Amino acid sequence: MSTTLEQVEKTAQLSKNNQMSLMIFQVQFPREDYAPPFYGMNVFKVREVLEGRAYPVSEMPDSNDLIEGMIELRGVYLPVIDLPKWMGFEMTEEEKEKSIIIVSDFSHNFVGLRVSYIHGVEEKNWSDIHPAGNYNVNVNTNQIVNHTYLEDSETLCFILDIEKLLIEAMPTMAEKIFASAKNIEKGKHEFSPQVTERTILFAEDSKSIQRYMGMVFDQLNLKHKGFDNGRLLLDYLAGLDNLDDVSIVFTDLEMPVASGHTVIKEIRKNQKTKNLPIIVHTSMTSENNSREVLDMGADFFIGKVDTDLIVDTISMIEEKYFN
């Protein structure tokens, strides 16, 4: 489950240019009277693609209905998520035999995602990725975070809110995540006025993670303002007369319109904003990503979601910038 050096280098170059590679797939098999919609996920989160029939699924006691069970991959056991079921579709046993399992890495959580078919990989500009809207097709928009179009066509490709999927498929993990936010002791963490009297800005396209981050900042008694993508955050900064009320910028990497890489690049090249503290908060937790965003000018790189690490990193920002 390793990414080749060529893939890492290619992804790094794409990121610097506000681009990404999208693996495009379907979760249903086509029928004579029905062409299933297309979905996509960042290739950098994909570790392997497996033939479903080659990996028998073992039962996993007390697991959520969305978890089919476990597969063994070179001595490592991975949960397999029934992606079609999450999206309201049922796969027959015969279809599962023909299906594909995408092995994915989300903040060092390795999972298998059951899909029907891999369409291919397309390179996209983040400006071609648009926030979710209302679609006149048979899809559940609650699970869609963004959309784009297949190359040289008007065919929609929906980008799923994978964080929402993991939270719903693994409720024990979700419970721990949100409990860790709720359990922050109010008043225990003391920050300087430069942090407490100013506002944290954060760009994050997943509504689930927005909610989590809001809970963390509320428990810390820190003012905060969230944005659905990097461009909205950058536009907000551009509209301010000064930055007297801004303490720290948190940014995800994968976002529509403008990625986290663009957020870092534009903040650092702008005379008004170049000295703002920047923390990257992402599920793309490879060493390469970490190294790259730090080289671009981010102060810290942390994986989703680790409440203690968020608190500690705010303290490190305080020490670096405000002492």
C-alpha positions as CSV (number, residue, x, y, z in Angstrom):
1,M,0.0,0.0,0.0
2,S,2.6,2.5,-1.0
3,T,2.6,5.3,-3.5
4,T,5.4,5.2,-6.1
5,L,7.9,8.0,-6.3
6,E,6.6,8.9,-9.8
7,Q,3.1,9.3,-8.4
8,V,4.3,11.4,-5.5
9,E,6.2,13.7,-7.8
10,K,3.4,14.0,-10.3
11,T,0.9,14.8,-7.5
12,A,3.3,17.4,-6.0
13,Q,3.5,19.2,-9.4
14,L,-0.2,19.1,-9.9
15,S,-0.9,20.5,-6.4
16,K,1.5,23.4,-7.0
17,N,-0.5,24.3,-10.0
18,N,-3.9,24.1,-8.3
19,Q,-4.5,20.7,-10.0
20,M,-5.3,17.2,-9.0
21,S,-5.8,13.7,-10.4
22,L,-9.3,12.3,-10.0
23,M,-10.1,8.6,-10.0
24,I,-13.5,8.2,-11.5
25,F,-15.8,5.3,-10.8
26,Q,-19.4,4.1,-10.6
27,V,-21.1,2.3,-7.8
28,Q,-23.8,0.6,-10.0
29,F,-23.5,-1.5,-13.1
30,P,-25.1,0.0,-16.2
31,R,-28.4,-1.5,-17.5
32,E,-30.0,-1.2,-20.9
33,D,-32.3,1.5,-19.6
34,Y,-30.0,3.1,-17.1
35,A,-26.6,4.8,-17.1
36,P,-25.3,5.1,-13.5
37,P,-23.8,8.4,-12.4
38,F,-20.0,8.9,-12.1
39,Y,-18.2,9.6,-8.8
40,G,-14.6,10.7,-8.1
41,M,-11.9,10.8,-5.4
42,N,-8.4,12.2,-5.3
43,V,-6.0,9.7,-6.7
44,F,-3.5,10.5,-3.9
45,K,-5.9,8.9,-1.4
46,V,-5.9,5.7,-3.4
47,R,-3.3,3.0,-2.5
48,E,-4.5,0.1,-4.6
49,V,-7.3,-1.2,-6.7
50,L,-8.3,-4.8,-6.1
51,E,-10.6,-7.3,-7.9
52,G,-13.4,-8.0,-5.5
53,R,-13.6,-11.7,-6.2
54,A,-10.0,-12.2,-5.2
55,Y,-10.5,-11.0,-1.6
56,P,-13.1,-12.8,0.4
57,V,-14.7,-10.8,3.1
58,S,-14.7,-12.1,6.7
59,E,-17.4,-11.1,9.1
60,M,-16.7,-8.3,11.5
61,P,-18.8,-8.7,14.7
62,D,-20.7,-5.7,16.1
63,S,-19.9,-3.5,13.0
64,N,-22.2,-1.0,11.3
65,D,-24.4,-2.3,8.4
66,L,-22.2,-0.3,6.0
67,I,-19.2,-2.4,6.9
68,E,-19.3,-5.6,4.9
69,G,-16.4,-7.1,7.0
70,M,-12.7,-7.4,6.7
71,I,-10.3,-8.4,3.9
72,E,-6.7,-9.5,4.4
73,L,-4.1,-7.7,2.2
74,R,-0.6,-9.0,2.7
75,G,-1.1,-9.6,6.4
76,V,-3.0,-6.4,7.0
77,Y,-6.8,-6.5,7.8
78,L,-8.9,-3.7,6.3
79,P,-12.6,-3.0,6.8
80,V,-14.6,-2.9,3.5
81,I,-17.3,-0.3,3.2
82,D,-20.3,-1.0,1.1
83,L,-20.3,2.3,-0.8
84,P,-23.4,1.4,-2.9
85,K,-25.4,0.8,0.2
86,W,-24.3,4.1,1.7
87,M,-25.6,5.7,-1.5
88,G,-28.9,3.9,-1.4
89,F,-28.1,1.1,-3.9
90,E,-27.9,-2.6,-3.3
91,M,-25.3,-4.8,-5.0
92,T,-26.2,-8.4,-5.7
93,E,-23.8,-11.2,-4.9
94,E,-23.2,-11.7,-8.6
95,E,-22.3,-8.0,-8.9
96,K,-20.0,-8.1,-5.9
97,E,-18.1,-10.9,-7.8
98,K,-17.5,-8.4,-10.6
99,S,-16.9,-5.4,-8.4
100,I,-13.7,-3.5,-7.5
101,I,-12.3,-2.6,-4.0
102,I,-10.5,0.7,-3.9
103,V,-8.0,0.6,-1.0
104,S,-7.8,4.2,0.4
105,D,-5.9,6.1,3.0
106,F,-7.7,8.8,5.0
107,S,-5.5,10.3,7.8
108,H,-3.7,6.9,8.1
109,N,-7.1,5.0,8.3
110,F,-6.9,2.4,5.6
111,V,-10.3,1.2,4.3
112,G,-11.6,-0.6,1.2
113,L,-14.4,1.0,-0.7
114,R,-16.6,-1.3,-2.8
115,V,-17.4,0.1,-6.3
116,S,-18.7,-1.5,-9.5
117,Y,-16.3,-0.1,-12.1
118,I,-13.3,2.2,-12.5
119,H,-13.8,4.6,-15.4
120,G,-10.3,6.0,-15.3
121,V,-8.2,8.9,-14.0
122,E,-8.5,12.5,-15.2
123,E,-6.5,15.6,-14.3
124,K,-8.5,18.5,-13.1
125,N,-7.9,22.1,-12.1
126,W,-9.4,22.8,-8.7
127,S,-11.2,25.7,-10.4
128,D,-13.1,23.1,-12.3
129,I,-14.3,21.5,-9.1
130,H,-17.6,23.2,-8.0
131,P,-19.5,23.1,-4.7
132,A,-22.5,20.7,-4.6
133,G,-25.8,21.9,-5.8
134,N,-29.3,20.5,-6.7
135,Y,-29.0,17.9,-9.5
136,N,-31.7,16.6,-11.7
137,V,-30.3,13.1,-11.5
138,N,-30.8,10.1,-9.3
139,V,-28.2,10.9,-6.6
140,N,-28.3,11.5,-2.9
141,T,-27.0,15.1,-2.6
142,N,-26.4,14.7,1.2
143,Q,-23.3,12.6,0.3
144,I,-21.9,14.9,-2.4
145,V,-19.5,17.6,-1.5
146,N,-18.4,18.9,-4.9
147,H,-18.9,18.1,-8.6
148,T,-17.0,18.4,-11.9
149,Y,-17.5,17.1,-15.5
150,L,-15.9,14.2,-17.3
151,E,-13.2,15.3,-19.8
152,D,-14.6,16.8,-23.0
153,S,-18.2,16.1,-22.0
154,E,-21.2,17.5,-20.1
155,T,-21.4,14.4,-18.0
156,L,-21.4,15.2,-14.3
157,C,-19.0,13.6,-11.9
158,F,-19.8,13.8,-8.2
159,I,-17.2,14.1,-5.5
160,L,-18.2,12.3,-2.3
161,D,-17.9,13.6,1.2
162,I,-15.7,10.8,2.3
163,E,-15.3,12.2,5.9
164,K,-19.1,11.9,6.2
165,L,-18.9,8.4,4.9
166,L,-16.3,7.3,7.5
167,I,-18.2,9.0,10.3
168,E,-21.4,7.2,9.4
169,A,-19.8,3.8,8.6
170,M,-17.6,3.8,11.7
171,P,-19.8,5.4,14.4
172,T,-17.4,4.3,17.2
173,M,-14.6,6.3,15.5
174,A,-17.1,9.2,15.0
175,E,-18.1,9.1,18.6
176,K,-14.5,9.3,19.7
177,I,-13.9,12.3,17.4
178,F,-16.8,14.4,18.5
179,A,-16.4,13.3,22.2
180,S,-12.8,14.5,22.1
181,A,-14.1,17.9,21.0
182,K,-16.8,18.0,23.6
183,N,-14.4,16.8,26.3
184,I,-12.1,19.8,26.0
185,E,-12.1,21.3,29.5
186,K,-13.3,24.9,29.2
187,G,-10.9,27.2,30.9
188,K,-8.1,24.7,31.1
189,H,-6.3,26.1,28.0
190,E,-5.3,29.7,28.4
191,F,-4.3,31.6,25.3
192,S,-3.0,35.2,24.9
193,P,-5.3,38.0,23.9
194,Q,-3.9,37.9,20.4
195,V,-5.6,34.5,20.1
196,T,-8.7,34.9,22.3
197,E,-9.7,38.3,21.0
198,R,-9.1,37.6,17.4
199,T,-10.9,35.2,15.0
200,I,-9.6,31.9,13.6
201,L,-10.5,31.5,9.9
202,F,-10.8,28.0,8.5
203,A,-11.5,26.6,5.0
204,E,-13.1,23.2,4.9
205,D,-15.6,21.7,2.4
206,S,-16.8,18.8,4.5
207,K,-19.8,19.8,6.6
208,S,-19.0,17.1,9.1
209,I,-15.5,18.4,9.7
210,Q,-16.7,22.0,9.8
211,R,-19.1,21.0,12.6
212,Y,-16.2,19.2,14.4
213,M,-13.8,22.2,14.1
214,G,-16.5,24.6,15.3
215,M,-17.0,22.4,18.4
216,V,-13.3,22.4,19.1
217,F,-13.0,26.2,18.8
218,D,-16.2,26.7,20.9
219,Q,-14.9,24.6,23.7
220,L,-11.6,26.6,23.6
221,N,-13.7,29.8,23.8
222,L,-12.1,30.9,20.5
223,K,-13.9,33.0,17.9
224,H,-14.0,31.3,14.5
225,K,-15.4,31.7,11.0
226,G,-15.6,28.9,8.5
227,F,-15.6,28.9,4.6
228,D,-16.7,26.1,2.2
229,N,-13.6,26.5,0.0
230,G,-10.3,28.3,-0.2
231,R,-11.4,31.0,-2.6
232,L,-14.1,32.2,-0.2
233,L,-11.5,32.5,2.6
234,L,-9.1,34.4,0.3
235,D,-11.9,36.7,-0.8
236,Y,-12.8,37.4,2.8
237,L,-9.2,38.3,3.6
238,A,-9.0,40.5,0.5
239,G,-12.0,42.4,1.7
240,L,-10.7,43.3,5.1
241,D,-9.2,46.7,5.7
242,N,-6.6,45.2,8.0
243,L,-5.9,41.9,9.7
244,D,-6.2,43.1,13.3
245,D,-9.1,40.7,14.0
246,V,-7.5,37.5,12.4
247,S,-5.4,35.2,14.5
248,I,-4.8,32.0,12.6
249,V,-5.8,30.4,9.2
250,F,-6.6,26.7,9.1
251,T,-7.0,25.2,5.6
252,D,-7.9,21.8,4.2
253,L,-6.0,20.8,1.0
254,E,-8.8,19.3,-1.1
255,M,-11.4,22.0,-1.8
256,P,-13.3,23.2,-4.8
257,V,-12.5,26.4,-6.7
258,A,-9.2,27.0,-4.8
259,S,-7.2,24.2,-3.0
260,G,-5.3,24.6,0.2
261,H,-2.1,24.9,-1.8
262,T,-3.6,28.0,-3.5
263,V,-4.6,29.4,-0.1
264,I,-1.0,29.1,1.2
265,K,0.5,30.4,-2.0
266,E,-1.7,33.5,-2.2
267,I,-1.5,34.4,1.5
268,R,2.3,34.2,1.4
269,K,2.7,36.3,-1.8
270,N,0.3,39.0,-0.6
271,Q,2.0,41.8,1.3
272,K,-1.0,42.3,3.5
273,T,-1.4,38.6,4.5
274,K,2.1,37.2,4.2
275,N,2.7,37.0,8.0
276,L,-0.5,35.2,8.9
277,P,0.0,31.9,10.7
278,I,-1.2,29.0,8.6
279,I,-2.1,25.5,9.8
280,V,-3.0,22.8,7.2
281,H,-5.6,20.3,8.5
282,T,-6.1,17.5,6.0
283,S,-6.8,13.8,5.5
284,M,-4.0,13.7,2.9
285,T,-1.4,12.9,5.5
286,S,1.6,11.6,3.4
287,E,5.1,12.8,4.3
288,N,5.3,14.2,0.8
289,N,2.2,16.4,1.3
290,S,3.6,17.6,4.7
291,R,7.0,18.5,3.3
292,E,5.4,20.3,0.3
293,V,3.0,22.5,2.2
294,L,5.7,23.4,4.8
295,D,8.0,24.3,1.9
296,M,5.3,26.5,0.5
297,G,5.0,28.5,3.7
298,A,2.5,26.7,6.0
299,D,3.6,26.7,9.7
300,F,2.2,23.3,10.7
301,F,0.7,20.3,9.0
302,I,-1.8,18.1,11.0
303,G,-4.0,15.2,10.0
304,K,-7.8,15.0,10.4
305,V,-8.9,14.7,13.1
306,D,-6.9,14.9,16.3
307,T,-8.3,17.3,18.9
308,D,-5.2,17.2,21.2
309,L,-3.0,18.0,18.2
310,I,-5.2,20.9,17.1
311,V,-5.0,22.4,20.7
312,D,-1.2,21.8,20.9
313,T,-0.7,23.4,17.4
314,I,-2.6,26.5,18.4
315,S,-0.3,26.8,21.4
316,M,2.8,26.4,19.1
317,I,1.4,29.1,16.8
318,E,1.0,31.3,19.9
319,E,4.5,30.7,20.9
320,K,5.9,31.3,17.4
321,Y,3.9,34.4,16.6
322,F,2.5,36.1,19.7
323,N,5.2,35.8,22.4
